[in-house]
Every structure is written in C-alpha cells, then in structure tokens.
C-alpha cells in the first residue's frame, strides 16, 4: 500500500497524541507513515527516509532494529511473555531490579514497576504521601515542583507540572502543587553564572520549605534538564542544595529521570553529577532502549520499611496489569548489557564533542539564542515571533530527511547513541538549512509535499 493509503486510514481510525488532529488532516503538521526502522533512520512505505534526531520521543537509545535487543526479546518470547507480578515473580524482573540497585550503589532498590513515565511519577507521589501517613504525618500531603516543570499527562502528574499548554484546561480537576522558581540557567543576570542562578533558586526553595515544610511531602525535579518547557538546563549545584534542604526539613526528593536517565545527560543517571541520591528515582523511556513500555520507581530502605507491616492498609496496594512484564524487563536487561559491554558513556562523550563542534553554525546563527548542551542533549532558542515557526521548521526538516520537533521556538537534538560521523554532519548541516528555509519562507502551504527538498 502507498503512503497515502496508510495516511487516509490512520486519519480515520487513530486519534494521534499531542496534536490538534485538524493540523494533521489539513497537512499543516504532516503525518508521516513509517514502514520500518534501521539504525538511526525511519523509512516510509515509498522508500523516503528520516533521520530520527529525537530518538522517537526520547526513548530509542541504540537505533531501530538493534540486533542484540531483537535477539534478547526473541529469546524471552520463547520462555515467558507475561505473568501477574502480584504473588508471582520471574527471572527478568529479579535480575533487572538487582542490577538497577547495584547501579545506585544499592542506595536505591525495591523497584516498583509500571508501564510509562506518568505512571512512575504517580507511584512516587503516592508512595511519598503514604509514607508520611504511615508515620502519623498525614498532613504532609502537598508537593513542590519547579516552574516550567513537566512530569506527565495524568491528573496527579499534571498537578505537579507547570506547562500551561498541557495543564491549563484541566485545572479544575487537579490538586495543584506549590511552584518554586526554576534554576534555568537562561535566567542568569549580568555577571551571574549557572551556579549562581541555581543558588538563587535554592534560596527561594528554602524560604518556602521554612514556612510550609510541615505540610509538604516531597519536592519533584527533573535533574539537570527540564524537557517539555524547552530543554531548560541547570547547574548540578541546585540538586546538591535541594537535597540538603529536603534533609533539613524532612521532605522527600523525587528525581524524575524519565527523560534524563540512561546516559542522556552524560552520566548514567543525571543526579550522579550532583553527588546526591534522591528518595525516589523515576525511570522509563530509555530503560528498554525504546523497545517496550516499562517504568520503575526505585526508593530507599527507609521508605520500603515504612510500608512493611502486618496491617494490609500499611502496604502499598498500587498495581498495573502489566507490572514487571517479562518481555519489557528482558529488553531493559539488554539495554544494561549494551551500556556495560560497549562503554556507551565514553563513546557518547566523544560523540558529543564532535557534534557540538558541528553545531557551531547553528549556535552562531543570527537568530539563535542560548545555545546549550548537556551530555546527549543540545538545544537553542530561535528569536522569532512567528506563530507558525514550529510547524514550518518541522516541515522543512522533514523535507531534508531529518526528524526534529521544536518545543515552541526551541530547536533541540536528542539523537540515538549510534550516529556515525557522516550522519552527525548531515544532521547538523541540514538543521541549519531547515532553519534558514523556515525563517525565509512564505506562510505554510497546506498539503505541501514532503519529498520536496526546497
């Protein structure tokens, strides 16, 4: 079947996420049919290809159709595909939990599994509240979140998020968190460093904790990079100070590493760069290398023992049907194997140096602002008041065989970890060409073909 056939069928049958569907139907935001993936590339049904520069929404670490990932899942498929985890266990979930705990120096463990990032954050929020309730402090039932923070689309996670586009319409349904200033380094005043901004934000956090800590269960943060708000990056100093303040005022620290975990910021876990450990660590996305839905919440011995009791009501009774799915856990084990055997973090560091240099023309573009980089994430803000910039750039990039989805006027790169030098050069060069075309072109033409390289 042709691309057109699949597009027509999809528009009639599928409600696509994170999109005003009319934009797909009219072609303002092209719907791209994908037949297969190989390495860093996606291919449609007519042979066109697109470099997956956002790792398929930040999940695909080692490229598509990775032979070792495929082999591990095929092997598990012949053994056990699914079993209830309430009252049962299996080898992949035990081995994965042990290995994840070891990667935190066994400071965190007792992995509790779900299927996606929002669910993991919901679990952490519930665990934190329930912990304080079990300790006779049920009044500690409010949460702190950062300005511009994003933690998911479910009602609990929207309550601790601060991106109006996703949250505003549902405000009547939400239990709002207390918002404290972000340590976003772009807020630096003249003469200030990123660490200075972090310290200023931590001072505001301290003021809130000093007056309200008796009612606060936890502070939730995206360590080092706040994703959906525009890849806002901050100095690790904020995490160090936040950890100390949470300890002083007896408030949990939840690290939402859904996006930034598994090497994205340069270390396996982002919080490691601050030399601290959170009370709850939420992981998903890259956990399975982008193959299968899986998330986990890791926590401390203190939290775990806070639920360990003869009374059923003291236990954590949260559950999901596919909790700890064997196939997903086996994919996660394969991901950890590749990290261990291929020295992925060292390779990423070498790649990041080369790619940052290749992005110099973008960083110095006349309309570029705040070019920034952390690990395997690059971002730049584009100075434009054109309301159509985002869809226009997206189209111009697709026409040049690259998949990039700006966050507002922020262009970001989050490629899989397997790009070679030629692919990196192609991505950097064509991103600048797409930017120039988007800034210079006439208003969006509905139905404009993706095959055009204009």
N, C-alpha and C positions, 0 to 999 in steps of 0.2 A: 504494500500500500504506500501511497505517496505521503509526504509531509502534510499536504492539505487535507487528506483523508483523516489522519490522526488528529490534526488540529480541530477539524469540524466535530469529530466525535467527542474530543475532550471538552470543548466548549459547551456541548450539550449535556454531558454526563458528570463532569468533575467540577467541584467548587474549589478553586485553587487558593492556597493560603496567602496571606499578607498582601492582598491585591484587591483593588476595585475591579471586579470582573468585567465591567464595561470597557476598561482600558485594554484588556486582552481581546475582547470581541471586536473593538474598533481598530486594533493594531497599534495603538499608541505605545503599549508595552507588549512587544512581540512575545507570543507563546512559542517556545522552542521545543519541537518534538525530538526526543533523544532515543535512538535505536540501540546504542551501545556505548561503552566507555573503554578506553585503553590508556593506561598511564595517566598523564595529566589532561588528556583530551576526551571530549564528548563528541559523538558523531550522530547526525540526524539520519533520517531514512533515505536521503538522497545524496549522502556522502559528504555534506558540509561538516566542518569540524570547528570546535570551540575550545580554546584553552581554559580549563576550569581554574581560574585565578582566585576563586573564593572557596575552593575545596568543597564544593557542593553544600554551601551554607555552613562552612567551618568544621566539617566532620571528616572529610576524606584525607587522611594523613599521607598515605603511601601510594596514591593513584588508584585508578579504577582497574578492576580485574587483576589485582595483585596475585601472582601465582601462589605465594605462601599463605596468604589469607584465604584464598579459594580452597587450597588443599586442606587447611585446618577445619574449615567449615564442612567440607565434604566428608572428612573423616568422622566428625562429630555427628553428622546426619545419619550415618550408618549405625550409630551407637544409641543416641538418645536425643530426641528433638525437643521434648518438653515434659516436665513433671511438676506437680504442685510443690512449692517450697515450704508450705505450712505442714510440718510433720514429716517432711522428706528432705533429702539432700542429695547431691551428686558431685562427681569429681570436679568438673569445671568451676562450679561456684565456690567450692572449698579452696581449690588451688588459686583462683583469682583473688579471693579475699586474703589469703595468706601472702600472696605476692604484693598486693597493693599495700597491705600493712607494713611489709618489710621495706617498701619504698618510702615510707614515712618514718623509718627507724623505729617502727612499732609504737610510735606516739599516738597514731590513729589506727583504728581497726574496726571490728564489729560492723562490717559492711552491711548496709540495708539497701536492697535493690529495688529499682523501678525501671521504667522504660524510656523516660525522657527527662530533659533538664528541668522543666517546670515541676514535674512530679518530685524530683530530688529536692528542690528548694522547698516545696510544700512539706515534705517529710522533715527537713531540718527545722523549719518553723514550728511544726507541731511537736517535734522532739524537745526543742528548747522550752516552749511553754509548758509541756507536760513534765519535764524535768523539774522546773521550779514548783509546779503544782504538787508533785510528789514530795517535795521538800517543804511543803507548807507555805509556799510563797506564790499563791495563785494570782496575787495582784501584779506579778511580773508577767504581763501579758501584752505588752506593746513592743514594737520593733523600731529600730533606727535604720534608715537607708540613706544612701548618698544622693545628692541632687544629680539628676541625669542618669541614675542607675536603672538597670533593666534586669529582671530576673525571671521573666516568663509571662505566659498569657492566661494562666488560670487565675481565679479570683484572689487566692492568697498571694500569689506571686505578683500580680498587678498591684496589690495593696502595698508591697514593699518596693515598687518600681516608681520611676519618676520620668517617664517619657509620655507626654500628653497624647501623642498620636494613638498610642495603644490603650491608654488608661482612661482618658477623659470621659468618654461616653459611658463607661461602666462605673463611674464614681459612686452612684447611689448604691451599688451592690457591694462596695469594698469597705474593708476595715483599714483605714488609712494609717500608714506608718508615719513616724516623725522623721522629717527630712533634714539632714545636716549638710553643710557645704561640701562640695566635691573638691578633692585635691588636684583637679585637672590642671596640668602644667601650663596650658594655654592661658590661664588666668594670671600668669606672672606679671607683676607690675615692673616698672623700670628698675633695673638693678636686682630684681629677685631671681633666684634660681628655682628649679623644680622642687628642690628640697625645701626651700623657703615657703613655697605655696603649700606643700604637704604639712609643714609645721603650722601654718596659719589655719588650715582646715582642721588639724588636730586640736588646736586651741578652741575652736568653735565646738568641736565634738566634746571636749572636756567640760565646757560650760553647760551643755545640755545634760551630760551624764551627772554632773554635780547636783543638779536640781531635780532630775527625774529618774535617777537610776533605780529607785525602789519599785518603779512600775515598768521597767524595761527588761525584757527577756534577752534580747540579742541585738547586735549590730550586724547587718549583712553588707558585704562589699564584693565587688568584682576586683580581685587583686591585680594591680598594675595597669589594666586596660578596661575601661568601661565601653563595651562594644556598641550596643544599639544607639547610644547617644552620639555616636560619631567617632569611635575609637579614641576616646579621651584617655590619655596616658598620664600616670602619676609616678612620683618617686617612691621607692620602697620605704622611705622614711615614714610615710603615712601608716603603713601596716605595722611598723615597729611601735609607733606611738599609740596606735589604736589598740594593739594587743596589750600594752601596758595599762592603758586606761580601762579596758574591759576587765582586766585582772583586778585593778584597784577598786572598781565599782561593782564587781561581781555581776558582770554581764557577759553573755556568750558572744563569741566572734564566729560568724558564719562566713566561710570563704566560698563564694560561688565561682568555681573554676570550670564551669560548663564549657565556656569558650576558651579560656586561657590555659587550661591544663594540657598535659601531654606535649610539652615542648614548644607551645605556641609563643611563649614569652622568652624563650632561651634556656630555661631550666625545666625539668620535668613538670614540677608544679610551680606556679607563679609565686606563691607565698614563700618559697625557699629563698628568694632573693632578699627577703627582709630578715631571714634568720629566725622566723617565728613559726608556730603551728597554730592553726585555728582550733576551735572546739568542734566545729563541723566542717567537713570538706565535701562539697557537692561536685560530682564528676559526671560527664556524659560526652556527647559529641565524639571527640577523638578517641574515647575509651575503646571503641570497637573498630577503630580505623575507618569509620564511615560506612561500615557494612550492615550493622543491625542495631535496632533501638535498644539501648541499655543505659541506665544511670545508676549511681550509687551514692549513698551518704556514708562517709566514714566519720567516726567520732571517738572520743576518749574513753578510757576505762571508767573514769568518774561518771560520765553521762550514762554509760551502759549499766553500771551498778545502781544508778538511780532508779532504774526500772526493774531490777532483779529482786523479786519479792514473791511471797506466797499469794498475795492478792492479785487476781486477774486484772482488776482495774488499774493496778500499778504498772502493768505491762504496756508495751506499745503495740496496739492492735491494728495498725495501718496495714493494708495489703493491696496487691495488684495481682491479677490473674497470671501475668507472665513474669512475675518477680523471679529474678535469677535464671532466666531462660538458658538452658544449656548451650544452644547454638550461639547466642549472643555472648555468653561467658567465654566460649571457646574462641570466638573472634577477638575478644579482649585479650585473652592469653596470647594469641598470635601477635597482636599489637605489641604487647610487652616483650615478646621474643624478638621482634624486629628491632625494637629500641635497644635491647641488650646486645644482640649479635652484630648489628650494623653500625653501632656507635652513632646513632642518629643525631644526638645533640651536638656532637663535634662537627658532623657534616653540615648541620644547619648553620652553625656559626660561620663556617667557611662560605657557605652559600650566601648568607646574609650580608657579608662584607662585599661580595661581588655584586649582588643585586642592588644594594644601597648605592654603590657607585654607578650602576646602570640607570638608576632613577634620578641622577643629578639633573638632567634636563627638565624633569617634572618638578623637582624640588625648587629649581630656579626659574620656573615658568613665571611670566609677569603677573599672572593671576593666582599663583599659588601662595598659600599662607600656612604657616605652622606645619611644615613637613616634619614628620616624626616617625620613629621606628623603635620597635621593641621586639627582639627575637625574630620571629617569622611573621610579624605584622608590620605593615607600612601604611601610612595614611597621610593625606594632605587635604586641606580645605581650599576650595576654589572660591575666589571673590567674584560672585555674580549674584544679581538679584533676579535672574531669570527663573520664573517658577517652573519652567519646563526643562531646566538643565538636567535633572536626574534622568528622566526618560530619554532625553535626546542623547546624552552621553552613553547610556546603556545601549541604545540602538547603534550608535556609531562604533562602539566597541565590538558588538556582535558582528557588524559588517566587516570588521578586521580580525575576525576569528578569535576574539577574546571575550570571556565571560567576566564582567565586572559589574557589580550592583552598588552604585553610590548610596551612602546614607545621607539623604538630603544633598548638600553640596560638598560632602566629604567623599573623596575617592579613596578607597582602601584596597590593599592587596593582602590576601591570606592564602597563598598557593599551597598545594601539597608539597611534601618534603622531597620530592623526587625530580624536580625540574633540572634539566641539564643546562649547560651554558647557552646553547642556541635558543632553547625555549625561554630562558630568562631574558635574553637580549630581545627576542621577538616581543615578549610581553611588555617590556619597558618602552620599546620604540613605538609599538602600536598604541599603547595607552596615551602617550603624548599626542600622537596623530589623531586619536579619537577625541581627545580634549580640544585640540585646535578646531577640529571639524564641528564639535558640539557648540563651541563658542562663536563660530563664524557662520553657522548655517542658518537658514530661514526656519520659520516655525515648523513644528512636526508635520510631516506628511502622512496622513492615515494610510496604512497599507503599504508603506514603503518597503521594498523587498530587502531581505537580509543578505541576499547574495551580492548586493552592490558594494563595491569597495570605495565608494566616493568619500 
